[in-house]
């Protein structure tokens, strides 16, 4: 009887062992949990990357949709269609000339910087071969000088300078009269006591008919 019991117990143990071996993968819960965990992390990382990509695309779209600043300039001289042209800020003179159908065959491009960045409300001149074009700064400087000279001449006309009493500094303001000639005028009147008439100033060395014509309306003797 005991022998049969031992055989039965041994058989149960044997069957259980065989069953465990055959179904080992189905009972490996640790591996399944581990795989599921990795999948979640990958999904999370994928979602994060997607959000970053969407954010970058939105930023790019915002930049692309921003309106570009436009400027307007005037181009004249040796261009096929001189005139006012509007283009994006940061463009070069070459871009502006191209929009005006390019330079003429007589254009002297060696005397102008076609790579220059153009500025709003400026005037650019494409010179002709053999022509010397002054820059805007030179033109403005000359205009300021001429205006200053005209103002000074108008002031002298309204307030004539008495060549018998004027200082060297006052005589120096007369058109065409420098400091050296002003000193000669003072020296002459000291030697001859005074000028009897404005025409007498022509006796001063360095003042001829032409220079006298320039100053006669601005001087007096009393």
Secondary structure, 3 states (H helix, E strand, C coil): CHHHHHHHHHHHHHHHHHHHHHCCHHHCHHHHHHHHHHHHHHHHHHHHHHHHHHHHHHHHHHHHHCCCCEEEEEEEECECCCEEEEEECCCEHHHHHHHCCCECCCECHHHCCCCCECCCCCEEEECECCCCCCCHHHHHHHHHHHHHHHHHHHHHHHCCEECCCCCHHHHCCCCCCCHHHHHHHHHHHHHCCCCCCHHHHHHCCCCCHHHHHHHHHHEECC
